[in-house]
Every structure is written in C-alpha cells, then in structure tokens.
Amino acid sequence: MRPFDFDIIVSGGGVAGLSAAALFGGAGFRVLCVDPAPPVTERDAEGSDLRTTAILQPAQALLAEAGIWDRLDAEAAPLQVMRIVDAGGDVAEPRVVKDFDAGDISEKPFGWNLPNWLLRREMVAQLDSLDTVEFRSGVAAETLFTREAEARVGLSDGTRARARLVLAADGRGSPMREAAGIPVKTTRYGQKALAFAVTHPIPHDNVSTEIHRTGGPFTLVPLPDYEGRPSSAVVWMEEGPEAQRLAGLDVAQFEVEMSTRSCHLFGPLTLASRRTVWPIISQVAERMAGERIALVAEAAHVVPPIGAQGLNMSLGDLHVLLELATAHPDSLGDRDMLETYHKRRHWDVMARVTGIDVLNRASMVSAPVLRDARMQALNALYGLAPVRKTLMQLGLGARG
C-alpha cells in the first residue's frame, strides 16, 4: 500500500486548477483535482465564463510543454499589438493613440486570446487523457489537516485523501487558504467589470485595444470571427452603480452606449453574448505557502483585468512549483521547497499587484486635470524607446 493516496491534491477546477493538474500529472505526479461545480464548457450554456484570457508568451511555452497548447492553438487569436487609447477629453473620442508592437521585442505575438469556457473544455479533455490524474467535479475540498510529513483533506463526498502537497487554486475566497490560516490584504475600488463578446464591421487585425476615459478601461481583445464577422471580447470597467445600470439596459440601448464608449474605433458594436458582471478588487496573501500547502492563482493574488496579468501570474506560480517539484521529487511539499517557492514568487507578485493598482487608479480618474496628466504620462513613456521596450518585457514576465 502506498503511504499517500496522491502526491498532490488540487483544490479548484477553474483554468488555473485544471492547468495545475495537467502540468503535474503530465510530469508523472499522481494528482487529484476537485471542484464543487462541474465545469461549464459551452459558450452559451448557463453559468459559462464569458471572460477571456490572454495567454502571454511564457505561459504559452509552459502549456506547450505540458501538451495542452496543441488543443488550443487552432482557437487562439494572436495578440500582435497592444493599443492604448486616451479618450479623456470633453467628448468620447481618441486624443492619443499609442501602439506597443510585439515585433519590437520578439518574433512572436505578445500572446494569444482564448475564451475561458473553451480553456476549461480543452483542459478537462487533457485531464481525461492522463492516467496520473483523477478529476472529481461536483466535489469540494472542505477541511485541511497538516503535519510536517503530510496533508489530509476532507472532501464534500464524505471521503478523505492524503497527499504530500495541497495546491490551493480555489479562488479569491479560498477555503484551503482559510483552513491554513493564511491572511490576505484586500483592496476594493468600488468598481465592477462587464464581460461580454461583440462583433463589429471593422477587423481588429490582432490588435488588443484598451480605451481610457473614466471609471476604468474599456478593453477589446481579439477573438476568432463569430458568425462570419470580426469579433472581440470586451471587459468594460466602471464604478459599481454605473456597471449595474449598464447591465440592466436593453440590448439596443446597451449597444449604443458601448459603441460610444469604444469611440467607434471598430464601427458600431453588436452584442454577441450575454453580459456578466464581476467585482474588481486587488488581493494578495501574506504568504504564498504554509505547512504542506501552496497558494496559486486567485487564492494567492487577485488583480484588476489590466495588462493580461491574471492567469499569467498564476502560471508563473505553477512554473516555479513544477520546477522545484521535478528537480527534487522526493522533497515534494516539504518545508524547504515551500519556503523557496514563497521567496521566489512573493516579491514579483507584490510588485505586479502594486503596479496594476496604480494603473487602475489612473484609469479611473474623472477630473479633467488628472485625465490630462494621464495622457501626458502615456506620451512620455511611449516616447522613450528603451522604456517602452522594458515595459513590454516586464508585461511578458521576461524581466522582474
């Protein structure tokens, strides 16, 4: 009889949790992945996650190494240019437009955009192909008991499982983080984000466009064509009451308002999905690990959806953990491994959470003098080629 039921228990079956199970299972570790809700893997199904994720270059390389990228490549929309538009004048029209082109630093695009529901579908399929992974949907990790040598997890189906390491990938309200007694610091902005898909008559040409006015950015991220028309995923951040008002508009009124907010850069926008609303916060755990448990993804850090950092920070967590685990598999989950993980990730996480906090606050400003200052800062940063290239490399995680 083996001393442990599994090498690793992953709590959480979102994109990050499924990625973790696929990565560690593909590396030969015995993995149990549990999630209280069955994954919704169809675009128009009730409860589907209509947000999209930009998989940046380092994250794409990691998914390719795990054999996942082959399942995603055909559906991914490349992101060649990141366009920043300041529309903070008296009327909703561009005052400054600056393009950050991946060609300045790489032969590849910055990344590739994919819908979250599709990511989950293909990752579940990948898990089904791995003999090393057991995925139990509809089952939650409820209790955690740790000793120096092992972790015991109580599951909602009445069973218990023993493992050498628990990965908490169970979201911003992580039950496993709470069970481990690791505190978090949360910043609330009074914002919400509307997430939905649109079609438009003007092609996006693989340009991700972030439009700043007030309340937060309005971001259009390329998607493959939908029903024969160019399509983009939209994240529209606003103060909470305004976001709720927009979410309650009928489709015709909403299309008028979103087309105006987009400065008509792609022509009139047509709503191509239902609308979902998400609260915007920053959150960071005091530590990335505890006894026999590592925090990853939103259990460890939450940022506003700016700069495509969310999942890419999460896959950065997994990259470090996988590197440590494969280098010394006999030490999986021990004190030294988890302390090394904390030290290697926490500084970078704190720096990125702080930087995105600053960007988000700048995007929210409504006073004309502050909007003008934001425009001048964009002009200044873009005008210095070394600074522009460094910012792009930092965004990819190539430095930091």
C-alpha positions as CSV (number, residue, x, y, z in Angstrom):
1,M,0.0,0.0,0.0
2,R,1.3,3.5,-0.9
3,P,1.8,5.8,2.0
4,F,-0.2,8.6,0.3
5,D,-3.4,8.4,-1.8
6,F,-1.9,11.1,-4.1
7,D,1.2,13.2,-4.5
8,I,-0.8,16.4,-5.0
9,I,-4.4,17.4,-4.3
10,V,-5.5,20.4,-6.3
11,S,-8.4,22.3,-4.8
12,G,-10.2,24.2,-7.6
13,G,-11.2,23.3,-11.1
14,G,-11.0,26.7,-12.8
15,V,-8.5,27.4,-15.5
16,A,-5.6,27.6,-13.0
17,G,-6.5,24.5,-11.1
18,L,-7.0,22.5,-14.3
19,S,-3.7,23.8,-15.6
20,A,-2.0,22.7,-12.4
21,A,-3.5,19.2,-12.6
22,A,-2.4,18.8,-16.2
23,L,1.1,20.1,-15.6
24,F,1.9,18.0,-12.6
25,G,0.0,14.9,-14.0
26,G,2.0,15.3,-17.2
27,A,5.2,15.4,-15.2
28,G,4.3,12.0,-13.6
29,F,2.9,13.1,-10.2
30,R,-0.3,11.4,-9.0
31,V,-2.9,14.2,-8.8
32,L,-6.4,14.5,-7.5
33,C,-8.2,17.7,-8.7
34,V,-11.6,18.6,-7.1
35,D,-14.1,21.4,-7.8
36,P,-17.5,21.9,-6.2
37,A,-19.1,22.8,-9.6
38,P,-19.0,20.8,-12.8
39,P,-17.1,22.9,-15.4
40,V,-19.3,24.7,-17.9
41,T,-17.6,24.1,-21.2
42,E,-20.1,25.5,-23.8
43,R,-20.2,29.2,-24.8
44,D,-23.9,29.8,-24.5
45,A,-24.6,27.5,-21.5
46,E,-25.9,28.9,-18.3
47,G,-23.1,29.8,-16.0
48,S,-20.4,29.8,-18.7
49,D,-17.4,32.1,-18.0
50,L,-17.5,34.6,-20.9
51,R,-14.3,36.3,-19.8
52,T,-11.3,35.6,-22.0
53,T,-7.7,35.1,-21.1
54,A,-4.6,36.4,-23.0
55,I,-2.0,33.6,-22.8
56,L,1.3,35.5,-22.9
57,Q,4.5,34.0,-24.3
58,P,5.9,32.4,-21.1
59,A,2.5,30.9,-20.2
60,Q,2.1,29.6,-23.8
61,A,5.5,27.9,-23.5
62,L,4.5,26.2,-20.3
63,L,1.2,25.0,-21.7
64,A,3.0,23.7,-24.8
65,E,5.5,21.8,-22.6
66,A,2.5,20.2,-20.8
67,G,0.9,19.1,-24.1
68,I,-2.1,21.4,-23.6
69,W,-1.3,24.0,-26.3
70,D,-1.9,21.6,-29.2
71,R,-5.6,21.5,-28.1
72,L,-5.8,25.3,-28.0
73,D,-3.7,26.7,-30.9
74,A,-6.4,26.5,-33.6
75,E,-8.9,28.5,-31.5
76,A,-6.4,31.2,-30.3
77,A,-6.5,34.7,-31.6
78,P,-2.9,36.2,-31.7
79,L,-2.2,39.5,-30.0
80,Q,0.4,41.3,-32.1
81,V,-0.2,44.9,-30.9
82,M,-1.4,46.3,-27.6
83,R,-3.0,49.7,-28.4
84,I,-3.5,52.2,-25.6
85,V,-6.1,55.0,-26.4
86,D,-6.6,58.0,-24.2
87,A,-10.2,59.4,-24.7
88,G,-10.3,61.6,-21.6
89,G,-11.3,64.8,-23.4
90,D,-14.7,66.5,-23.3
91,V,-16.2,64.0,-25.8
92,A,-15.6,60.3,-26.2
93,E,-13.0,60.3,-29.0
94,P,-9.3,59.4,-29.1
95,R,-6.9,62.1,-28.0
96,V,-3.8,59.9,-28.0
97,V,-3.3,56.5,-29.6
98,K,-0.1,54.5,-28.9
99,D,0.8,51.1,-30.2
100,F,3.0,48.6,-28.4
101,D,4.1,46.2,-31.1
102,A,5.4,42.7,-30.1
103,G,7.7,42.9,-33.2
104,D,9.8,45.4,-31.3
105,I,10.9,42.7,-28.8
106,S,10.0,39.3,-30.3
107,E,9.3,37.3,-33.4
108,K,6.1,36.0,-31.7
109,P,2.9,37.9,-30.7
110,F,2.6,39.1,-27.2
111,G,0.2,36.3,-26.6
112,W,-3.0,34.6,-27.7
113,N,-6.5,35.2,-26.6
114,L,-8.9,32.4,-25.7
115,P,-12.4,32.3,-24.0
116,N,-12.3,30.9,-20.5
117,W,-15.1,28.4,-21.2
118,L,-13.1,26.9,-24.1
119,L,-9.9,26.8,-22.0
120,R,-11.8,24.7,-19.4
121,R,-13.2,22.4,-22.0
122,E,-9.9,21.6,-23.5
123,M,-8.1,21.3,-20.2
124,V,-10.7,18.8,-18.9
125,A,-10.2,16.8,-22.1
126,Q,-6.4,16.8,-21.4
127,L,-7.0,15.5,-17.9
128,D,-9.1,12.7,-19.3
129,S,-6.1,11.6,-21.3
130,L,-3.8,11.4,-18.3
131,D,-3.7,8.2,-16.2
132,T,-2.0,10.1,-13.4
133,V,-4.9,12.5,-12.8
134,E,-8.3,12.0,-11.2
135,F,-10.7,14.8,-11.7
136,R,-13.8,14.9,-9.5
137,S,-16.3,17.6,-10.4
138,G,-19.0,18.4,-8.0
139,V,-16.7,17.6,-5.1
140,A,-15.2,20.3,-2.8
141,A,-12.2,20.3,-0.6
142,E,-13.7,21.3,2.8
143,T,-11.2,20.6,5.6
144,L,-7.4,20.6,5.8
145,F,-5.3,18.9,8.5
146,T,-1.5,19.0,8.1
147,R,1.5,17.5,9.7
148,E,5.2,18.1,8.8
149,A,5.1,14.9,6.7
150,E,1.6,15.0,5.1
151,A,-1.7,16.8,4.4
152,R,-5.1,15.3,4.9
153,V,-8.1,16.8,3.0
154,G,-11.7,16.2,3.9
155,L,-13.9,16.2,0.8
156,S,-17.6,17.0,0.4
157,D,-18.5,13.5,-0.7
158,G,-17.6,12.2,2.7
159,T,-14.1,10.8,1.8
160,R,-10.7,11.9,2.9
161,A,-7.5,11.9,0.9
162,R,-3.8,12.1,2.0
163,A,-1.1,13.8,-0.1
164,R,2.3,15.3,0.2
165,L,1.2,18.7,-1.2
166,V,-2.1,20.6,-1.5
167,L,-2.4,23.3,-4.1
168,A,-5.0,25.9,-3.3
169,A,-6.4,27.0,-6.6
170,D,-9.8,27.6,-5.2
171,G,-10.3,31.3,-5.9
172,R,-10.2,34.6,-4.1
173,G,-12.3,33.2,-1.2
174,S,-10.1,30.1,-1.0
175,P,-11.4,27.6,1.6
176,M,-8.0,25.9,1.7
177,R,-6.2,29.2,2.4
178,E,-8.6,29.9,5.2
179,A,-8.1,26.4,6.6
180,A,-4.3,27.0,6.5
181,G,-4.8,30.3,8.4
182,I,-3.0,32.5,5.8
183,P,-4.4,36.1,5.9
184,V,-4.9,38.3,2.9
185,K,-5.0,42.0,2.3
186,T,-7.9,43.2,0.1
187,T,-8.3,46.5,-1.7
188,R,-11.7,47.4,-3.0
189,Y,-12.1,50.0,-5.8
190,G,-15.9,50.3,-5.9
191,Q,-15.7,49.1,-9.5
192,K,-17.3,46.3,-11.4
193,A,-16.5,44.8,-14.8
194,L,-18.9,43.8,-17.5
195,A,-17.6,40.9,-19.6
196,F,-19.2,40.0,-23.0
197,A,-18.4,39.4,-26.6
198,V,-19.2,41.7,-29.6
199,T,-19.0,41.7,-33.4
200,H,-18.0,44.7,-35.4
201,P,-17.6,45.7,-39.1
202,I,-14.0,46.8,-38.9
203,P,-11.5,44.0,-38.4
204,H,-9.4,44.0,-35.2
205,D,-6.2,43.0,-37.1
206,N,-5.0,41.2,-34.0
207,V,-4.8,44.4,-32.1
208,S,-5.9,44.5,-28.4
209,T,-7.3,47.9,-27.7
210,E,-7.5,49.5,-24.2
211,I,-9.5,52.8,-24.2
212,H,-9.2,55.0,-21.1
213,R,-11.7,57.7,-20.2
214,T,-13.2,57.4,-16.7
215,G,-14.3,54.6,-14.4
216,G,-11.8,52.2,-15.8
217,P,-10.6,50.9,-19.1
218,F,-12.8,49.6,-21.9
219,T,-10.8,46.8,-23.5
220,L,-11.4,44.9,-26.7
221,V,-9.4,41.8,-27.1
222,P,-9.3,39.9,-30.4
223,L,-11.3,36.7,-30.9
224,P,-11.7,34.5,-33.9
225,D,-14.6,35.6,-36.3
226,Y,-18.1,34.8,-35.0
227,E,-20.9,34.1,-37.4
228,G,-18.8,35.4,-40.3
229,R,-18.0,38.8,-38.6
230,P,-14.9,40.1,-36.8
231,S,-15.3,39.6,-33.1
232,S,-13.7,40.8,-29.8
233,A,-14.1,40.1,-26.2
234,V,-14.9,43.2,-24.1
235,V,-14.1,44.0,-20.5
236,W,-15.7,47.2,-19.5
237,M,-14.8,48.5,-16.1
238,E,-16.9,51.2,-14.4
239,E,-17.9,52.3,-10.9
240,G,-20.3,49.8,-9.4
241,P,-23.6,51.6,-9.8
242,E,-22.8,52.6,-13.4
243,A,-21.9,49.0,-14.2
244,Q,-25.2,47.7,-12.8
245,R,-27.1,50.4,-14.8
246,L,-25.4,49.3,-18.0
247,A,-26.0,45.6,-17.2
248,G,-29.7,46.4,-16.9
249,L,-30.1,48.2,-20.2
250,D,-32.0,46.5,-23.1
251,V,-29.8,45.3,-25.9
252,A,-30.4,48.2,-28.3
253,Q,-29.6,50.9,-25.6
254,F,-26.6,48.9,-24.4
255,E,-25.2,48.7,-28.0
256,V,-25.5,52.5,-28.4
257,E,-23.6,53.1,-25.1
258,M,-20.9,50.5,-25.7
259,S,-20.3,51.8,-29.2
260,T,-19.9,55.4,-27.9
261,R,-17.6,54.2,-25.1
262,S,-15.4,52.4,-27.8
263,C,-15.0,55.7,-29.6
264,H,-16.4,53.8,-32.7
265,L,-12.9,52.6,-33.4
266,F,-14.4,49.4,-34.8
267,G,-17.7,50.8,-36.1
268,P,-21.0,50.1,-34.3
269,L,-20.6,47.2,-31.9
270,T,-23.2,44.3,-31.8
271,L,-23.7,42.3,-28.6
272,A,-22.8,38.7,-29.4
273,S,-23.3,37.1,-26.0
274,R,-25.0,37.6,-22.6
275,R,-23.4,40.1,-20.2
276,T,-21.8,39.1,-16.9
277,V,-20.7,41.4,-14.1
278,W,-17.7,40.8,-11.9
279,P,-16.4,42.8,-8.8
280,I,-13.0,44.4,-9.2
281,I,-10.5,44.0,-6.3
282,S,-6.9,43.6,-5.6
283,Q,-5.9,41.0,-3.1
284,V,-2.7,39.4,-2.0
285,A,-1.9,36.7,0.5
286,E,0.5,37.4,3.3
287,R,2.4,34.2,2.3
288,M,2.4,32.0,-0.8
289,A,2.6,28.8,1.3
290,G,2.0,27.1,4.6
291,E,2.6,23.7,6.0
292,R,2.2,21.2,3.1
293,I,0.1,23.8,1.1
294,A,1.0,26.2,-1.7
295,L,-1.3,29.0,-2.8
296,V,-1.6,29.7,-6.5
297,A,-3.7,31.9,-8.8
298,E,-6.5,33.9,-7.1
299,A,-6.0,32.1,-3.8
300,A,-2.7,33.9,-3.7
301,H,-3.3,37.1,-5.7
302,V,-6.1,38.9,-7.4
303,V,-5.6,41.9,-9.7
304,P,-7.9,44.1,-11.9
305,P,-8.1,42.9,-15.5
306,I,-5.4,45.2,-16.8
307,G,-2.4,44.2,-18.8
308,A,-3.4,40.5,-19.1
309,Q,-1.6,39.6,-15.9
310,G,-4.1,37.5,-14.0
311,L,-3.7,33.9,-15.4
312,N,-0.2,34.6,-16.5
313,M,0.8,35.4,-12.9
314,S,-1.0,32.1,-11.9
315,L,1.0,30.1,-14.5
316,G,4.1,31.9,-13.2
317,D,3.3,30.3,-9.8
318,L,2.9,26.9,-11.4
319,H,6.1,27.2,-13.4
320,V,8.1,27.7,-10.2
321,L,6.3,25.0,-8.3
322,L,6.8,22.5,-11.2
323,E,10.5,23.4,-11.5
324,L,11.0,22.8,-7.8
325,A,9.0,19.6,-7.7
326,T,10.7,18.0,-10.7
327,A,14.2,19.0,-9.5
328,H,13.7,17.2,-6.2
329,P,10.6,15.0,-6.4
330,D,11.4,13.3,-3.1
331,S,11.1,16.7,-1.3
332,L,7.7,17.5,-2.8
333,G,5.7,19.7,-0.3
334,D,8.4,19.8,2.4
335,R,9.3,23.0,4.3
336,D,12.3,23.9,2.3
337,M,10.5,23.5,-1.0
338,L,7.6,25.7,0.0
339,E,9.8,28.4,1.6
340,T,11.8,28.5,-1.7
341,Y,8.5,28.9,-3.6
342,H,7.4,31.7,-1.4
343,K,10.6,33.6,-1.7
344,R,10.8,33.2,-5.5
345,R,7.2,34.3,-6.1
346,H,6.1,36.7,-3.4
347,W,8.3,39.7,-4.4
348,D,7.2,39.5,-8.1
349,V,3.6,39.1,-7.1
350,M,3.7,42.1,-4.8
351,A,5.4,44.2,-7.4
352,R,2.8,43.3,-10.1
353,V,-0.2,43.8,-7.7
354,T,1.1,47.2,-6.8
355,G,1.8,48.2,-10.4
356,I,-1.6,47.2,-11.6
357,D,-3.2,49.0,-8.7
358,V,-1.5,52.2,-9.8
359,L,-2.6,51.7,-13.4
360,N,-6.2,51.0,-12.4
361,R,-6.4,54.1,-10.2
362,A,-5.0,56.2,-13.1
363,S,-7.7,54.7,-15.4
364,M,-10.5,55.7,-13.0
365,V,-9.8,59.4,-12.8
366,S,-12.6,61.8,-13.8
367,A,-11.2,65.2,-13.1
368,P,-10.0,66.9,-16.4
369,V,-6.6,67.9,-14.9
370,L,-5.9,64.3,-13.9
371,R,-7.0,62.9,-17.2
372,D,-4.6,65.4,-18.9
373,A,-1.8,64.2,-16.6
374,R,-2.6,60.6,-17.6
375,M,-2.4,61.5,-21.3
376,Q,1.0,63.3,-20.8
377,A,2.4,60.3,-18.9
378,L,1.4,58.0,-21.7
379,N,3.1,60.3,-24.2
380,A,6.2,60.5,-22.1
381,L,6.6,56.8,-21.6
382,Y,5.9,55.9,-25.2
383,G,8.4,58.5,-26.4
384,L,11.3,56.8,-24.7
385,A,12.1,53.7,-26.8
386,P,14.2,51.9,-24.1
387,V,11.4,52.5,-21.5
388,R,8.7,51.3,-23.9
389,K,10.6,48.1,-24.6
390,T,11.3,47.5,-21.0
391,L,7.6,47.9,-20.1
392,M,6.7,45.4,-22.8
393,Q,9.3,42.9,-21.5
394,L,8.0,43.4,-17.9
395,G,4.5,42.8,-19.1
396,L,5.5,39.4,-20.6
397,G,7.4,38.5,-17.4
398,A,10.7,38.5,-19.3
399,R,12.2,40.7,-16.6
400,G,11.3,41.3,-13.0
